[in-house]
Amino acid sequence: MTVMIPFAEGQKKLDWLALTDALAVGHDGPKADVADVFLYEGNNTLLNRSAWIAGLGLAVKCATIFPGNKAAGKPAIGGAVNLFSGQDGALEAILDFALVTKWKTAGDSLLAARRLARPDSRNILIVGAGTVGHSLYEAYGAAFPDAAFTIWNRSPEGAKAFQAQHPDVAIADNLEQAVRGADVITSATMSTDPVIKGAWLQPGQHVDLIGAYRPDMREVDDAALQKARVFVDSRETTIGHIGELKIPIASGAFHAADVVADYYQLAQFKRHNDDEITLFKNGGGAHLDLMTSRYILEAWSAEG
């Protein structure tokens, strides 16, 4: 029987730390086969992201992007995730698209932060007050319960709206000062030009980059990559596809071999000392959607 898992009810059964543990276990197993398919009609897009992992099954994440919906007061993005059994191909669950995306995206970054950020990190800066920023506040708050949060957003109105939902969060007016004073910088912007400069980074910081997902997008400059030890969630879905790494590699400012490790080399996700700067590029990927969906289904089933 196929299970339907909606957003609100499904989310109540989840735990950020348990999710990162599940992602770590998922990367101990066989490597995933992944494929993306894009279809276009005018400004509208259908995106299918598929993954197959022996022992975890198969997932197809379908997303529709209709930018014109905003003018009609409708959501611009819709979709669902289909989770299939790896034993007989049966459809086990249909999961809410936003549920899987939220927990996959922030959980991906949190797994790296739990291993790369200093355990005594107390000042966490969120760059970008969008939907992902709210998820990062939840996720990082679970792993660093004593931390103080600061939000910076390109528009002050966005930062104030974020603070209205999370009153304990301070608003930064100056991004450079906020970066210099943070222990962890987690960035989820839609920027094509770097917003965070390597010259601002300080010893001991951890930088978490989420926003860039296209070949023309970047959130940090060359100096930031050159100053840090760089990690990714997947070499295959980041190095040759996302501008954060693709652009500096093409210019010679950075080299693919300089990436220390991805999640299939999770044992290497560790700090050498308290003064080094670590940088993680979150690229997402269908294999992480599959691992997250499997975790969600198991949590749902365990709760009856």
N, C-alpha and C positions, 0 to 999 in steps of 0.2 A: 504493500500500500504506500502510495506517495504521500509524503508529509509536506504540508504547506507551513512555512515559517515566516510570519510577518515581522515588521520592524519592532514595534513596541513590545510585544510579548516575547519575541526572541531575545531582545537585548537584555531583558531582566535576568536572564539565566547565565549571562556571560561575565567573565572576569579577565581583566587586562593581563595580569601576570600569568594566569593559566593559559591564555592565548599565546603569549610569547613562548611559553614552555612547549606548547603544541607545535609552533612553528619550528622550534629548534629540533624537536623529534622528527618532524617531517623532512628536515634537511639531512638527517642521519640516514635516511633511506635512499632508494634508487633516485637517480636524477629524473626530473620531469621532462616530458615531451610537451612543447608548447607551440601554439600557432595563433596568429591573429588574422582576421578577415575584416576588411572595411568595404562598405557599400555606400554610395553617395547618390543623392538626388537633389540637385540644387545646393542649398545650404544645409540640408539635412543629412544625417549620417546614421548608419547602422554599424555598430562595432560588435564583433563576436570574438571573444578571447577564450581559447580552449586549452585545457591541460589534462594530461594523463600521467598518473604516477602509480607504479605497481604497488599494491598494498593499500592505497588511499582511494583509488577509483578515478573517475573522470568528472570534469566540470566544464560547462560552457556558460560563460557570462555574457549576456546579450544586453547591449546598451543602445538606446535610441537618443540621438541628440538633435532636437528641433529648436534652434535658436528663436524662431519666430513665435514660439509659444508664450514667451514672456509678455509680449504685447497683448495677448489674450488672457493673461492672468493664469496661465497654465504652466506646470513644471517643464523646463527645457530638457530635462534628462529623465528617461524612464528605463525600465529594464527588469531583468530577473536573472537568477543564477540557477541552472539545472545541475543537480548533483546525481551522478550515476554510479552504480555498483561496478567495481572492477572485476567481479566474479562472473556476473551474468548480464551486465549492461542495463539492468533494470533502473528506472528512474526512482531514486530514493527520496529526493526532496526538491522542492522549488522554494528558493530562499529570496527574500526581498533584496533587491539590488542595492539599495542604500544601506541596508544592514551589513551585508558582506563588505561593501566598499569602505564603510566607516571603520569597521574593526580591522580589516586587512591593512588599510593605509596607515593608521596610527599604530597598530600592533607591529607592523613591519619596522617602523622607526624605533619603537620602544624596545624591541629585541636587541637592536644595536646599542641603544643608550644604556641598557642594563649591563652591558659588557664593556662599553668604551667610555662612558661618562664616569667621572670620579664619583665614588659612592657618597662622598660628602658634599656633592653639588647642592647648593641651596638657592641659587638665583637662576631661574629659567625664563628665557626670553622667547616669546612666540612672535614671529614675524608674519603678519597676515591674519586678519580677523575674520576670514571666511569660515565656511563649514568645517574644513579640515582643522582650522585653528581650535575650534571648540572640542573636537575629538582629541587633539593633542593635549589640551588642558586636562581632560579626563584621564588619558593614558599616562601622561607623565606624573600626574597627581597620585596615581596608584603606586607608582614605583618610587617616587620621591615625595612622601607625604609631608615632610617638613619644609619643602621648598616654597619660596615666594615667587609668584609669577608676575611678569610684565608683558604687556601687549604693545606692539607697534604696528600701525597700519598706515598705508599711504594716505587714506582719508581719515581725518580726526573723527568724523561721524561714525565710521566703522568701528574704530577703537572704543568709542563711547557706548555703542550698542553692545559690543562684546563685554565691556565692563558692567553694563546693566544686567547681564545674565550671570556674570561672575564677579560680584562686588569686591572680592578679595584681590582682584588683579589690578595692578597699577598700570597707568598709561605712560608710555615713553613718548616724549615729543621729539627727541633727538636720537636717531637710529645709531649713529656712531657711538655716542655715550652709552647707550643701552647695550650694544654689543660688547664694548670694552668691559662693562661691569657684570656680564653674565657668566655663569659657569657652563650653561647649556644654551645654545642658540638653535631653535627649531624653526625652520622657515617653510611656509607654504603659500607662496605668492604665484601670480600668473605672469611674472616678469620675463621679458626676453633679454633684458640687459641686467647685468649683475647689480644687486642692491646691497650686498654685503662685501666689504673690501678686506682683503687679506691683511692690510696694514692695521686694521682695527683689532685683529685677533690677538688674544693674550695667552700666555703659557697655561696649560692645564684645561683649556676649554674643549668641549665637544660640540661639533657643528652637525646638525641634522638637516638635510636638504630634501624637500618633498615636491615642491611646486613644478619644477621643470619636467616636462614629459615629451616635448617635441624637439626635433633637431636644432631649432632656432632659439631655444629657451635656456637661460642661465639665471642662477640666483647669486653666485659668487664669482669673483674674478680669478685670473690666473694665479695671482699671488696667494690667494687662500689655499688653492690646491697645492702649490709649491711649499707652503708653510706647514702643511698637515700630513699626517699619515692617513691615506684615503682608503675607505672600504665601500663596498657596494652590496646590495642584496643579491644581484645576479649579474655576472659579467656579460652574459648573452643579451640581456634586456636593457643594459645601460650604456656600455662603452661605445658601441657603434650606432646607437639610436637616439641618445639624449644629448642635447647641446652642452649640458653641464660638463661632460667629458669629451664629447665628440669634437667640439670646436677647439678647445686647447690642444687636443691630440693632433688635430689637423694642422695647427699652427706651429707645433713643436714645443709649445710651452709646458706640455705635460705628456707623459707616455703611458700607454696602456699597461706596461709592465710595472708602473709605479703603484697600481692598485694592489694593496696588500692582500686582500682576500675577499671572497663573497661568502654567502651563507653555507655553501657546500664545503667551506673550509672554516667552519665556525670556531674551531679550537684556536684559530689565530686572531679572533676578535678579543684582544686584550691590550691593555695599556702597558708600555714598557716602564713608564714613570709618571709621576704626578704633573710634570711640567710639559709634556708633549701635547700637541693639539691633534685631536682625532676628528675626522670628517667622514660622514656616512651619506651616500647617495641612495635614496629610496626610489627605486624605479617601478615598484609594483610588479606586475607580471601575473599571468594566469595561474601559475603554479601556486602562488600565494593565495589567490582566490580559492583554489581547490583546498589547500590546507586549512584556510579559515572556515570555509563552508563545512568541511568535515568536523572541525572543532565545534562549530555552532550546532550541527545536527546531533553530535554526541552529547553536548550539554543539554539540548532540548529533550532528547530521549531519556537522559539520566533523571530529568525532573518530571518525567511522565507526561 
